[in-house]
Amino acid sequence: QETAMDPDIAANQRKYLTELDLAGLQDIGYTAVPEPATLALLAGAGALGLAVRRRRRVRA
């Protein structure tokens, strides 16, 4: 069984994670990186929320 963390893996090849691969990932840690579109959506929602909040303060 070939390991998934082998740097010699060619593109479009599927490899399986071994117990050693999983142990390595647990040791170094990893986090999910959101797509740029997701970040843009969150930034837009935040800007919209600030605009609504600001508008409510002006009226009051």
C-alpha distance matrix in Angstrom:
0.0 3.8 6.5 9.4 12.0 11.4 15.0 14.2 13.0 15.7 17.8 17.1 13.3 11.5 8.4 7.7 9.3 8.3 11.4 12.0 12.1 14.5 16.5 16.9 18.2 20.5 21.8 22.7 23.7 23.8 26.3 26.7 28.8 31.3 32.0 35.3 37.0 36.4 38.0 40.9 41.4 41.6 44.0 46.1 46.3 47.3 50.0 51.3 51.6 53.5 55.8 56.6 57.2 59.4 61.4 62.1 63.4 65.8 67.3 67.9
3.8 0.0 3.8 6.6 8.9 7.8 11.2 10.5 9.4 12.4 14.7 14.7 11.0 9.8 6.5 7.1 8.5 8.2 11.7 11.3 10.6 13.6 15.6 15.2 16.4 19.2 20.3 20.6 21.8 21.6 24.2 24.6 26.4 29.0 29.6 32.7 34.6 34.2 35.6 38.4 39.2 39.5 41.6 43.9 44.3 45.2 47.7 49.3 49.6 51.4 53.7 54.7 55.3 57.3 59.4 60.2 61.5 63.7 65.4 66.1
6.5 3.8 0.0 3.8 5.6 5.7 9.5 10.1 9.1 12.6 14.5 14.8 11.5 9.9 6.3 6.1 5.9 6.0 9.3 8.4 7.0 10.3 12.3 11.6 12.7 15.6 16.7 16.9 18.0 18.0 20.7 21.3 23.3 26.1 27.0 30.1 32.1 31.6 32.7 35.7 36.6 36.6 38.7 41.1 41.5 42.2 44.8 46.4 46.7 48.3 50.7 51.8 52.2 54.3 56.4 57.2 58.3 60.6 62.4 63.0
9.4 6.6 3.8 0.0 3.8 5.5 8.5 9.7 7.8 11.0 12.1 12.3 9.6 7.9 4.8 5.4 5.2 7.3 10.5 9.9 7.0 9.7 12.4 11.3 11.2 14.5 15.9 15.5 16.1 15.4 17.8 18.0 19.8 22.5 23.2 26.3 28.3 27.8 29.1 32.0 32.9 33.0 35.1 37.4 37.9 38.7 41.2 42.8 43.1 44.8 47.1 48.2 48.8 50.8 52.9 53.7 54.9 57.1 58.9 59.6
12.0 8.9 5.6 3.8 0.0 3.8 6.2 8.7 8.2 11.7 13.0 14.2 12.1 11.1 8.5 9.0 7.6 9.0 11.2 9.4 6.4 9.5 11.3 9.2 9.5 13.1 13.7 12.8 14.1 13.7 16.5 17.3 18.8 21.9 22.9 25.7 28.1 27.6 28.4 31.4 32.6 32.5 34.3 36.9 37.5 38.0 40.4 42.3 42.6 43.9 46.4 47.7 48.1 49.9 52.2 53.2 54.1 56.3 58.2 58.9
11.4 7.8 5.7 5.5 3.8 0.0 3.8 5.4 6.0 9.8 12.1 13.8 11.5 11.4 9.1 10.5 10.2 10.9 13.5 11.4 9.3 12.8 14.3 12.1 13.1 16.6 16.8 15.8 17.6 17.2 20.0 20.6 21.8 24.8 25.4 28.0 30.5 30.4 31.1 33.9 35.3 35.4 37.0 39.6 40.4 41.0 43.2 45.2 45.7 46.9 49.3 50.7 51.2 52.9 55.1 56.3 57.2 59.3 61.2 62.0
15.0 11.2 9.5 8.5 6.2 3.8 0.0 3.8 5.6 8.6 10.9 13.5 12.1 13.0 11.6 13.6 13.4 14.6 17.0 14.7 12.3 15.6 16.9 14.1 14.7 18.3 18.2 16.5 18.3 17.6 20.1 20.6 21.1 24.1 24.3 26.5 29.2 29.5 29.9 32.5 34.3 34.6 35.8 38.4 39.6 40.0 41.9 44.1 44.8 45.9 48.1 49.8 50.3 51.8 54.1 55.4 56.3 58.1 60.3 61.2
14.2 10.5 10.1 9.7 8.7 5.4 3.8 0.0 3.8 6.3 9.6 12.2 10.6 12.3 11.3 14.1 14.8 15.9 18.8 16.8 14.7 18.1 19.7 17.2 18.0 21.6 21.6 20.2 21.9 21.0 23.4 23.5 23.9 26.6 26.4 28.6 31.1 31.7 32.4 34.7 36.5 37.0 38.3 40.7 42.0 42.6 44.5 46.5 47.4 48.6 50.6 52.3 53.1 54.5 56.6 58.1 59.1 60.8 62.9 64.0
13.0 9.4 9.1 7.8 8.2 6.0 5.6 3.8 0.0 3.8 6.6 8.7 6.9 8.7 8.3 11.5 12.8 14.7 18.0 16.7 14.1 17.2 19.4 17.3 17.4 21.1 21.8 20.4 21.5 20.2 22.2 21.8 22.3 24.7 24.4 26.8 29.0 29.5 30.6 32.9 34.4 35.1 36.7 38.8 40.0 40.9 42.9 44.6 45.6 47.0 48.9 50.5 51.4 53.0 54.9 56.3 57.5 59.3 61.2 62.3
15.7 12.4 12.6 11.0 11.7 9.8 8.6 6.3 3.8 0.0 3.8 6.5 6.0 9.2 10.3 13.9 15.8 18.0 21.4 20.3 17.6 20.4 22.9 20.8 20.5 24.2 25.0 23.4 24.1 22.4 23.9 23.0 23.1 25.0 24.2 26.3 28.3 29.3 30.5 32.5 34.0 35.1 36.6 38.4 39.8 41.0 42.6 44.3 45.6 47.0 48.7 50.3 51.5 52.9 54.7 56.3 57.6 59.2 61.0 62.4
17.8 14.7 14.5 12.1 13.0 12.1 10.9 9.6 6.6 3.8 0.0 3.8 5.6 8.8 10.9 14.5 16.4 19.2 22.6 21.8 18.7 21.0 23.8 21.8 20.8 24.5 25.7 23.8 24.0 21.7 22.6 21.2 21.0 22.5 21.3 23.4 25.1 26.2 27.7 29.5 30.9 32.2 33.7 35.3 36.8 38.2 39.7 41.3 42.7 44.2 45.7 47.3 48.6 50.1 51.7 53.3 54.8 56.3 58.0 59.5
17.1 14.7 14.8 12.3 14.2 13.8 13.5 12.2 8.7 6.5 3.8 0.0 3.8 6.6 9.8 13.2 15.7 18.8 22.2 22.2 19.1 20.9 24.1 22.6 21.4 24.9 26.6 25.0 24.7 22.4 23.0 21.2 21.3 22.5 21.2 23.7 24.9 25.8 27.8 29.5 30.4 32.0 33.8 35.2 36.3 38.0 39.7 40.9 42.3 44.2 45.6 46.9 48.3 50.0 51.5 52.9 54.6 56.2 57.7 59.2
13.3 11.0 11.5 9.6 12.1 11.5 12.1 10.6 6.9 6.0 5.6 3.8 0.0 3.8 6.5 10.1 12.9 15.7 19.3 19.3 16.6 18.7 21.8 20.6 19.8 23.3 24.9 23.8 23.8 21.9 23.1 21.8 22.5 24.0 23.3 26.0 27.4 27.9 29.9 31.9 32.7 33.9 35.9 37.5 38.4 40.0 42.0 43.2 44.3 46.2 47.8 49.0 50.3 52.1 53.7 55.0 56.6 58.3 59.9 61.1
11.5 9.8 9.9 7.9 11.1 11.4 13.0 12.3 8.7 9.2 8.8 6.6 3.8 0.0 3.8 6.8 9.9 12.9 16.4 17.0 14.3 16.0 19.3 18.7 17.8 20.9 23.0 22.2 22.0 20.2 21.4 20.2 21.5 23.1 22.8 26.0 27.2 27.2 29.3 31.6 32.1 33.1 35.4 37.0 37.6 39.1 41.4 42.5 43.3 45.3 47.2 48.1 49.2 51.3 52.9 53.9 55.6 57.5 58.9 60.0
8.4 6.5 6.3 4.8 8.5 9.1 11.6 11.3 8.3 10.3 10.9 9.8 6.5 3.8 0.0 3.8 6.7 9.3 12.9 13.4 11.0 13.0 16.2 15.7 15.3 18.3 20.3 19.9 20.0 18.9 20.7 20.1 21.8 23.9 24.2 27.4 28.9 28.6 30.4 33.0 33.6 34.1 36.5 38.4 38.8 40.1 42.5 43.8 44.3 46.2 48.3 49.3 50.1 52.2 54.0 54.9 56.4 58.5 60.0 60.9
7.7 7.1 6.1 5.4 9.0 10.5 13.6 14.1 11.5 13.9 14.5 13.2 10.1 6.8 3.8 0.0 3.8 6.3 9.8 11.1 9.1 10.4 13.7 14.0 13.6 16.2 18.4 18.7 18.6 17.8 19.8 19.6 21.8 24.0 24.8 28.3 29.7 28.9 30.7 33.6 33.9 34.1 36.6 38.7 38.8 39.9 42.6 43.8 44.0 46.0 48.3 49.0 49.7 52.0 53.9 54.5 56.0 58.3 59.7 60.4
9.3 8.5 5.9 5.2 7.6 10.2 13.4 14.8 12.8 15.8 16.4 15.7 12.9 9.9 6.7 3.8 0.0 3.8 6.7 7.9 5.7 6.6 9.9 10.5 10.1 12.5 14.7 15.3 15.3 15.0 17.3 17.7 20.3 22.8 24.2 27.6 29.3 28.2 29.7 32.8 33.2 33.0 35.5 37.8 37.7 38.5 41.4 42.7 42.7 44.6 47.1 47.8 48.2 50.5 52.6 53.1 54.4 56.8 58.3 58.8
8.3 8.2 6.0 7.3 9.0 10.9 14.6 15.9 14.7 18.0 19.2 18.8 15.7 12.9 9.3 6.3 3.8 0.0 3.8 5.3 5.1 6.4 8.6 9.9 10.8 12.5 14.3 15.6 16.2 16.8 19.5 20.5 23.2 26.0 27.5 30.9 32.7 31.5 32.8 36.1 36.4 36.0 38.5 40.9 40.8 41.4 44.3 45.8 45.6 47.4 50.0 50.7 50.9 53.3 55.4 55.9 57.0 59.6 61.1 61.4
11.4 11.7 9.3 10.5 11.2 13.5 17.0 18.8 18.0 21.4 22.6 22.2 19.3 16.4 12.9 9.8 6.7 3.8 0.0 3.8 5.4 5.1 6.1 8.6 9.9 10.5 12.3 14.4 15.0 16.3 19.3 20.7 23.8 26.7 28.7 32.1 33.9 32.4 33.4 36.9 37.2 36.4 38.8 41.5 41.1 41.5 44.6 46.1 45.5 47.2 50.1 50.7 50.7 53.1 55.4 55.6 56.6 59.3 60.9 60.9
12.0 11.3 8.4 9.9 9.4 11.4 14.7 16.8 16.7 20.3 21.8 22.2 19.3 17.0 13.4 11.1 7.9 5.3 3.8 0.0 3.8 5.4 5.0 6.2 8.7 9.9 10.5 12.4 13.9 15.5 18.9 20.7 23.4 26.7 28.6 31.8 34.0 32.6 33.3 36.8 37.5 36.6 38.8 41.6 41.5 41.6 44.6 46.4 45.9 47.4 50.3 51.1 51.0 53.2 55.6 56.0 56.8 59.5 61.3 61.4
12.1 10.6 7.0 7.0 6.4 9.3 12.3 14.7 14.1 17.6 18.7 19.1 16.6 14.3 11.0 9.1 5.7 5.1 5.4 3.8 0.0 3.8 5.4 5.1 6.3 8.7 9.9 10.8 11.8 12.7 15.9 17.4 20.0 23.2 25.0 28.1 30.3 29.1 29.9 33.2 34.0 33.3 35.4 38.2 38.2 38.5 41.3 43.1 42.9 44.3 47.1 48.0 48.1 50.2 52.6 53.1 54.0 56.5 58.3 58.6
14.5 13.6 10.3 9.7 9.5 12.8 15.6 18.1 17.2 20.4 21.0 20.9 18.7 16.0 13.0 10.4 6.6 6.4 5.1 5.4 3.8 0.0 3.8 5.4 5.1 6.2 8.6 10.1 10.2 11.2 14.2 15.9 18.9 21.9 24.1 27.4 29.4 27.8 28.6 32.1 32.5 31.6 33.9 36.7 36.4 36.6 39.7 41.3 40.8 42.4 45.2 46.0 45.9 48.2 50.5 50.8 51.7 54.4 56.1 56.2
16.5 15.6 12.3 12.4 11.3 14.3 16.9 19.7 19.4 22.9 23.8 24.1 21.8 19.3 16.2 13.7 9.9 8.6 6.1 5.0 5.4 3.8 0.0 3.8 5.5 5.1 6.2 8.8 9.8 12.0 15.4 17.7 20.7 24.0 26.5 29.5 31.8 30.0 30.4 34.1 34.6 33.4 35.5 38.5 38.2 38.0 41.1 42.9 42.2 43.6 46.6 47.4 47.0 49.3 51.8 52.1 52.7 55.5 57.3 57.2
16.9 15.2 11.6 11.3 9.2 12.1 14.1 17.2 17.3 20.8 21.8 22.6 20.6 18.7 15.7 14.0 10.5 9.9 8.6 6.2 5.1 5.4 3.8 0.0 3.8 5.4 5.1 6.3 8.2 10.3 14.0 16.5 19.0 22.5 24.8 27.6 30.2 28.7 28.8 32.4 33.4 32.2 34.0 37.1 37.1 36.9 39.7 41.8 41.3 42.4 45.4 46.5 46.2 48.2 50.8 51.3 51.9 54.5 56.5 56.5
18.2 16.4 12.7 11.2 9.5 13.1 14.7 18.0 17.4 20.5 20.8 21.4 19.8 17.8 15.3 13.6 10.1 10.8 9.9 8.7 6.3 5.1 5.5 3.8 0.0 3.8 5.4 5.4 5.6 6.9 10.4 12.8 15.5 18.9 21.3 24.2 26.7 25.0 25.3 28.9 29.7 28.5 30.5 33.5 33.4 33.3 36.2 38.2 37.7 38.9 41.9 42.9 42.7 44.7 47.3 47.8 48.4 51.0 52.9 53.0
20.5 19.2 15.6 14.5 13.1 16.6 18.3 21.6 21.1 24.2 24.5 24.9 23.3 20.9 18.3 16.2 12.5 12.5 10.5 9.9 8.7 6.2 5.1 5.4 3.8 0.0 3.8 5.7 5.2 7.8 11.0 13.9 16.9 20.2 23.0 25.9 28.2 26.2 26.3 30.0 30.6 29.0 31.1 34.2 33.8 33.4 36.5 38.4 37.6 38.8 41.9 42.7 42.2 44.4 47.1 47.2 47.8 50.6 52.4 52.3
21.8 20.3 16.7 15.9 13.7 16.8 18.2 21.6 21.8 25.0 25.7 26.6 24.9 23.0 20.3 18.4 14.7 14.3 12.3 10.5 9.9 8.6 6.2 5.1 5.4 3.8 0.0 3.8 5.6 9.1 12.6 15.9 18.4 22.0 24.8 27.4 30.0 28.1 27.8 31.5 32.4 30.7 32.4 35.7 35.5 34.8 37.8 40.0 39.1 40.0 43.3 44.3 43.6 45.6 48.4 48.7 49.0 51.7 53.8 53.6
22.7 20.6 16.9 15.5 12.8 15.8 16.5 20.2 20.4 23.4 23.8 25.0 23.8 22.2 19.9 18.7 15.3 15.6 14.4 12.4 10.8 10.1 8.8 6.3 5.4 5.7 3.8 0.0 3.8 6.7 10.3 13.6 15.6 19.3 22.0 24.3 27.2 25.5 25.0 28.6 29.8 28.2 29.7 33.0 33.1 32.4 35.2 37.5 36.9 37.7 40.8 42.1 41.5 43.3 46.1 46.7 46.9 49.5 51.7 51.7
23.7 21.8 18.0 16.1 14.1 17.6 18.3 21.9 21.5 24.1 24.0 24.7 23.8 22.0 20.0 18.6 15.3 16.2 15.0 13.9 11.8 10.2 9.8 8.2 5.6 5.2 5.6 3.8 0.0 3.8 7.1 10.5 13.0 16.5 19.5 21.9 24.6 22.6 22.2 25.9 26.8 25.1 26.8 30.1 29.9 29.3 32.2 34.4 33.7 34.6 37.8 38.8 38.3 40.2 43.0 43.4 43.8 46.5 48.5 48.5
23.8 21.6 18.0 15.4 13.7 17.2 17.6 21.0 20.2 22.4 21.7 22.4 21.9 20.2 18.9 17.8 15.0 16.8 16.3 15.5 12.7 11.2 12.0 10.3 6.9 7.8 9.1 6.7 3.8 0.0 3.8 6.9 9.4 12.9 15.8 18.4 20.9 19.0 18.8 22.5 23.4 22.0 23.8 27.0 26.9 26.6 29.4 31.5 31.1 32.2 35.1 36.3 36.0 38.0 40.6 41.2 41.7 44.3 46.3 46.5
26.3 24.2 20.7 17.8 16.5 20.0 20.1 23.4 22.2 23.9 22.6 23.0 23.1 21.4 20.7 19.8 17.3 19.5 19.3 18.9 15.9 14.2 15.4 14.0 10.4 11.0 12.6 10.3 7.1 3.8 0.0 3.8 6.3 9.5 12.8 15.3 17.7 15.5 15.3 19.1 19.8 18.3 20.2 23.3 23.2 22.9 25.8 27.8 27.4 28.6 31.5 32.6 32.4 34.4 36.9 37.5 38.2 40.7 42.6 42.9
26.7 24.6 21.3 18.0 17.3 20.6 20.6 23.5 21.8 23.0 21.2 21.2 21.8 20.2 20.1 19.6 17.7 20.5 20.7 20.7 17.4 15.9 17.7 16.5 12.8 13.9 15.9 13.6 10.5 6.9 3.8 0.0 3.8 6.4 9.5 12.5 14.5 12.3 12.8 16.4 16.9 15.9 18.1 20.9 20.9 21.1 23.9 25.7 25.6 27.1 29.7 30.7 31.0 33.0 35.3 36.0 37.0 39.4 41.1 41.7
28.8 26.4 23.3 19.8 18.8 21.8 21.1 23.9 22.3 23.1 21.0 21.3 22.5 21.5 21.8 21.8 20.3 23.2 23.8 23.4 20.0 18.9 20.7 19.0 15.5 16.9 18.4 15.6 13.0 9.4 6.3 3.8 0.0 3.8 6.6 9.1 11.6 10.0 10.0 13.4 14.6 13.9 15.6 18.4 19.0 19.2 21.6 23.6 23.9 25.2 27.6 29.0 29.4 31.2 33.4 34.5 35.5 37.5 39.5 40.3
31.3 29.0 26.1 22.5 21.9 24.8 24.1 26.6 24.7 25.0 22.5 22.5 24.0 23.1 23.9 24.0 22.8 26.0 26.7 26.7 23.2 21.9 24.0 22.5 18.9 20.2 22.0 19.3 16.5 12.9 9.5 6.4 3.8 0.0 3.8 6.5 8.2 6.3 6.8 10.2 11.0 10.6 12.7 15.1 15.7 16.4 18.7 20.4 21.0 22.5 24.7 26.0 26.7 28.5 30.5 31.6 32.9 34.8 36.6 37.6
32.0 29.6 27.0 23.2 22.9 25.4 24.3 26.4 24.4 24.2 21.3 21.2 23.3 22.8 24.2 24.8 24.2 27.5 28.7 28.6 25.0 24.1 26.5 24.8 21.3 23.0 24.8 22.0 19.5 15.8 12.8 9.5 6.6 3.8 0.0 3.8 5.4 5.3 6.6 8.9 10.0 11.0 12.7 14.5 15.7 16.9 18.7 20.2 21.4 23.0 24.7 26.1 27.3 28.9 30.6 32.1 33.6 35.2 36.9 38.2
35.3 32.7 30.1 26.3 25.7 28.0 26.5 28.6 26.8 26.3 23.4 23.7 26.0 26.0 27.4 28.3 27.6 30.9 32.1 31.8 28.1 27.4 29.5 27.6 24.2 25.9 27.4 24.3 21.9 18.4 15.3 12.5 9.1 6.5 3.8 0.0 3.8 5.4 5.1 6.2 8.6 9.9 10.5 12.2 14.2 15.3 16.4 18.2 19.9 21.0 22.4 24.3 25.7 26.8 28.5 30.4 31.7 33.0 34.9 36.4
37.0 34.6 32.1 28.3 28.1 30.5 29.2 31.1 29.0 28.3 25.1 24.9 27.4 27.2 28.9 29.7 29.3 32.7 33.9 34.0 30.3 29.4 31.8 30.2 26.7 28.2 30.0 27.2 24.6 20.9 17.7 14.5 11.6 8.2 5.4 3.8 0.0 3.8 5.4 5.0 6.1 8.6 9.8 10.4 12.2 14.1 15.2 16.3 18.2 19.9 20.9 22.4 24.2 25.5 26.8 28.6 30.3 31.5 33.1 34.8
36.4 34.2 31.6 27.8 27.6 30.4 29.5 31.7 29.5 29.3 26.2 25.8 27.9 27.2 28.6 28.9 28.2 31.5 32.4 32.6 29.1 27.8 30.0 28.7 25.0 26.2 28.1 25.5 22.6 19.0 15.5 12.3 10.0 6.3 5.3 5.4 3.8 0.0 3.8 5.4 5.0 6.2 8.6 9.8 10.6 12.3 14.2 15.3 16.5 18.4 19.9 21.1 22.5 24.3 25.7 27.1 28.8 30.4 31.9 33.3
38.0 35.6 32.7 29.1 28.4 31.1 29.9 32.4 30.6 30.5 27.7 27.8 29.9 29.3 30.4 30.7 29.7 32.8 33.4 33.3 29.9 28.6 30.4 28.8 25.3 26.3 27.8 25.0 22.2 18.8 15.3 12.8 10.0 6.8 6.6 5.1 5.4 3.8 0.0 3.8 5.4 5.1 6.1 8.5 9.9 10.5 12.2 14.2 15.2 16.5 18.3 20.0 21.0 22.4 24.3 25.9 27.1 28.7 30.6 31.9
40.9 38.4 35.7 32.0 31.4 33.9 32.5 34.7 32.9 32.5 29.5 29.5 31.9 31.6 33.0 33.6 32.8 36.1 36.9 36.8 33.2 32.1 34.1 32.4 28.9 30.0 31.5 28.6 25.9 22.5 19.1 16.4 13.4 10.2 8.9 6.2 5.0 5.4 3.8 0.0 3.8 5.5 5.0 6.0 8.5 9.8 10.4 12.1 14.1 15.2 16.3 18.3 19.8 20.9 22.4 24.4 25.8 26.9 28.8 30.5
41.4 39.2 36.6 32.9 32.6 35.3 34.3 36.5 34.4 34.0 30.9 30.4 32.7 32.1 33.6 33.9 33.2 36.4 37.2 37.5 34.0 32.5 34.6 33.4 29.7 30.6 32.4 29.8 26.8 23.4 19.8 16.9 14.6 11.0 10.0 8.6 6.1 5.0 5.4 3.8 0.0 3.8 5.5 5.1 6.1 8.6 9.9 10.5 12.2 14.2 15.3 16.5 18.3 19.9 21.0 22.6 24.5 25.9 27.3 28.9
41.6 39.5 36.6 33.0 32.5 35.4 34.6 37.0 35.1 35.1 32.2 32.0 33.9 33.1 34.1 34.1 33.0 36.0 36.4 36.6 33.3 31.6 33.4 32.2 28.5 29.0 30.7 28.2 25.1 22.0 18.3 15.9 13.9 10.6 11.0 9.9 8.6 6.2 5.1 5.5 3.8 0.0 3.8 5.4 5.1 6.1 8.6 9.8 10.5 12.3 14.2 15.4 16.4 18.2 19.9 21.2 22.7 24.5 26.1 27.3
44.0 41.6 38.7 35.1 34.3 37.0 35.8 38.3 36.7 36.6 33.7 33.8 35.9 35.4 36.5 36.6 35.5 38.5 38.8 38.8 35.4 33.9 35.5 34.0 30.5 31.1 32.4 29.7 26.8 23.8 20.2 18.1 15.6 12.7 12.7 10.5 9.8 8.6 6.1 5.0 5.5 3.8 0.0 3.8 5.5 5.1 6.2 8.6 9.8 10.6 12.3 14.3 15.3 16.4 18.3 20.1 21.2 22.6 24.6 26.0
46.1 43.9 41.1 37.4 36.9 39.6 38.4 40.7 38.8 38.4 35.3 35.2 37.5 37.0 38.4 38.7 37.8 40.9 41.5 41.6 38.2 36.7 38.5 37.1 33.5 34.2 35.7 33.0 30.1 27.0 23.3 20.9 18.4 15.1 14.5 12.2 10.4 9.8 8.5 6.0 5.1 5.4 3.8 0.0 3.8 5.4 5.1 6.1 8.5 9.9 10.5 12.3 14.1 15.2 16.4 18.4 20.1 21.1 22.8 24.6
46.3 44.3 41.5 37.9 37.5 40.4 39.6 42.0 40.0 39.8 36.8 36.3 38.4 37.6 38.8 38.8 37.7 40.8 41.1 41.5 38.2 36.4 38.2 37.1 33.4 33.8 35.5 33.1 29.9 26.9 23.2 20.9 19.0 15.7 15.7 14.2 12.2 10.6 9.9 8.5 6.1 5.1 5.5 3.8 0.0 3.8 5.5 5.1 6.1 8.6 9.9 10.6 12.2 14.2 15.3 16.6 18.5 20.1 21.4 22.9
47.3 45.2 42.2 38.7 38.0 41.0 40.0 42.6 40.9 41.0 38.2 38.0 40.0 39.1 40.1 39.9 38.5 41.4 41.5 41.6 38.5 36.6 38.0 36.9 33.3 33.4 34.8 32.4 29.3 26.6 22.9 21.1 19.2 16.4 16.9 15.3 14.1 12.3 10.5 9.8 8.6 6.1 5.1 5.4 3.8 0.0 3.8 5.4 5.0 6.2 8.6 9.9 10.5 12.2 14.2 15.5 16.6 18.5 20.3 21.4
50.0 47.7 44.8 41.2 40.4 43.2 41.9 44.5 42.9 42.6 39.7 39.7 42.0 41.4 42.5 42.6 41.4 44.3 44.6 44.6 41.3 39.7 41.1 39.7 36.2 36.5 37.8 35.2 32.2 29.4 25.8 23.9 21.6 18.7 18.7 16.4 15.2 14.2 12.2 10.4 9.9 8.6 6.2 5.1 5.5 3.8 0.0 3.8 5.4 5.1 6.2 8.7 9.8 10.4 12.2 14.3 15.4 16.6 18.6 20.2
51.3 49.3 46.4 42.8 42.3 45.2 44.1 46.5 44.6 44.3 41.3 40.9 43.2 42.5 43.8 43.8 42.7 45.8 46.1 46.4 43.1 41.3 42.9 41.8 38.2 38.4 40.0 37.5 34.4 31.5 27.8 25.7 23.6 20.4 20.2 18.2 16.3 15.3 14.2 12.1 10.5 9.8 8.6 6.1 5.1 5.4 3.8 0.0 3.8 5.4 5.1 6.2 8.6 9.8 10.5 12.4 14.4 15.5 16.8 18.7
51.6 49.6 46.7 43.1 42.6 45.7 44.8 47.4 45.6 45.6 42.7 42.3 44.3 43.3 44.3 44.0 42.7 45.6 45.5 45.9 42.9 40.8 42.2 41.3 37.7 37.6 39.1 36.9 33.7 31.1 27.4 25.6 23.9 21.0 21.4 19.9 18.2 16.5 15.2 14.1 12.2 10.5 9.8 8.5 6.1 5.0 5.4 3.8 0.0 3.8 5.4 5.2 6.1 8.5 9.9 10.7 12.5 14.5 15.7 16.9
53.5 51.4 48.3 44.8 43.9 46.9 45.9 48.6 47.0 47.0 44.2 44.2 46.2 45.3 46.2 46.0 44.6 47.4 47.2 47.4 44.3 42.4 43.6 42.4 38.9 38.8 40.0 37.7 34.6 32.2 28.6 27.1 25.2 22.5 23.0 21.0 19.9 18.4 16.5 15.2 14.2 12.3 10.6 9.9 8.6 6.2 5.1 5.4 3.8 0.0 3.8 5.5 5.0 6.0 8.5 9.9 10.6 12.4 14.5 15.6
55.8 53.7 50.7 47.1 46.4 49.3 48.1 50.6 48.9 48.7 45.7 45.6 47.8 47.2 48.3 48.3 47.1 50.0 50.1 50.3 47.1 45.2 46.6 45.4 41.9 41.9 43.3 40.8 37.8 35.1 31.5 29.7 27.6 24.7 24.7 22.4 20.9 19.9 18.3 16.3 15.3 14.2 12.3 10.5 9.9 8.6 6.2 5.1 5.4 3.8 0.0 3.8 5.4 5.1 6.1 8.7 10.0 10.7 12.5 14.5
56.6 54.7 51.8 48.2 47.7 50.7 49.8 52.3 50.5 50.3 47.3 46.9 49.0 48.1 49.3 49.0 47.8 50.7 50.7 51.1 48.0 46.0 47.4 46.5 42.9 42.7 44.3 42.1 38.8 36.3 32.6 30.7 29.0 26.0 26.1 24.3 22.4 21.1 20.0 18.3 16.5 15.4 14.3 12.3 10.6 9.9 8.7 6.2 5.2 5.5 3.8 0.0 3.8 5.4 5.1 6.3 8.8 10.1 10.9 12.6
57.2 55.3 52.2 48.8 48.1 51.2 50.3 53.1 51.4 51.5 48.6 48.3 50.3 49.2 50.1 49.7 48.2 50.9 50.7 51.0 48.1 45.9 47.0 46.2 42.7 42.2 43.6 41.5 38.3 36.0 32.4 31.0 29.4 26.7 27.3 25.7 24.2 22.5 21.0 19.8 18.3 16.4 15.3 14.1 12.2 10.5 9.8 8.6 6.1 5.0 5.4 3.8 0.0 3.8 5.5 5.2 6.4 8.9 10.3 10.9
59.4 57.3 54.3 50.8 49.9 52.9 51.8 54.5 53.0 52.9 50.1 50.0 52.1 51.3 52.2 52.0 50.5 53.3 53.1 53.2 50.2 48.2 49.3 48.2 44.7 44.4 45.6 43.3 40.2 38.0 34.4 33.0 31.2 28.5 28.9 26.8 25.5 24.3 22.4 20.9 19.9 18.2 16.4 15.2 14.2 12.2 10.4 9.8 8.5 6.0 5.1 5.4 3.8 0.0 3.8 5.4 5.2 6.4 8.9 10.2
61.4 59.4 56.4 52.9 52.2 55.1 54.1 56.6 54.9 54.7 51.7 51.5 53.7 52.9 54.0 53.9 52.6 55.4 55.4 55.6 52.6 50.5 51.8 50.8 47.3 47.1 48.4 46.1 43.0 40.6 36.9 35.3 33.4 30.5 30.6 28.5 26.8 25.7 24.3 22.4 21.0 19.9 18.3 16.4 15.3 14.2 12.2 10.5 9.9 8.5 6.1 5.1 5.5 3.8 0.0 3.8 5.5 5.2 6.5 8.8
62.1 60.2 57.2 53.7 53.2 56.3 55.4 58.1 56.3 56.3 53.3 52.9 55.0 53.9 54.9 54.5 53.1 55.9 55.6 56.0 53.1 50.8 52.1 51.3 47.8 47.2 48.7 46.7 43.4 41.2 37.5 36.0 34.5 31.6 32.1 30.4 28.6 27.1 25.9 24.4 22.6 21.2 20.1 18.4 16.6 15.5 14.3 12.4 10.7 9.9 8.7 6.3 5.2 5.4 3.8 0.0 3.8 5.5 5.3 6.3
63.4 61.5 58.3 54.9 54.1 57.2 56.3 59.1 57.5 57.6 54.8 54.6 56.6 55.6 56.4 56.0 54.4 57.0 56.6 56.8 54.0 51.7 52.7 51.9 48.4 47.8 49.0 46.9 43.8 41.7 38.2 37.0 35.5 32.9 33.6 31.7 30.3 28.8 27.1 25.8 24.5 22.7 21.2 20.1 18.5 16.6 15.4 14.4 12.5 10.6 10.0 8.8 6.4 5.2 5.5 3.8 0.0 3.8 5.5 5.3
65.8 63.7 60.6 57.1 56.3 59.3 58.1 60.8 59.3 59.2 56.3 56.2 58.3 57.5 58.5 58.3 56.8 59.6 59.3 59.5 56.5 54.4 55.5 54.5 51.0 50.6 51.7 49.5 46.5 44.3 40.7 39.4 37.5 34.8 35.2 33.0 31.5 30.4 28.7 26.9 25.9 24.5 22.6 21.1 20.1 18.5 16.6 15.5 14.5 12.4 10.7 10.1 8.9 6.4 5.2 5.5 3.8 0.0 3.8 5.6
67.3 65.4 62.4 58.9 58.2 61.2 60.3 62.9 61.2 61.0 58.0 57.7 59.9 58.9 60.0 59.7 58.3 61.1 60.9 61.3 58.3 56.1 57.3 56.5 52.9 52.4 53.8 51.7 48.5 46.3 42.6 41.1 39.5 36.6 36.9 34.9 33.1 31.9 30.6 28.8 27.3 26.1 24.6 22.8 21.4 20.3 18.6 16.8 15.7 14.5 12.5 10.9 10.3 8.9 6.5 5.3 5.5 3.8 0.0 3.8
67.9 66.1 63.0 59.6 58.9 62.0 61.2 64.0 62.3 62.4 59.5 59.2 61.1 60.0 60.9 60.4 58.8 61.4 60.9 61.4 58.6 56.2 57.2 56.5 53.0 52.3 53.6 51.7 48.5 46.5 42.9 41.7 40.3 37.6 38.2 36.4 34.8 33.3 31.9 30.5 28.9 27.3 26.0 24.6 22.9 21.4 20.2 18.7 16.9 15.6 14.5 12.6 10.9 10.2 8.8 6.3 5.3 5.6 3.8 0.0
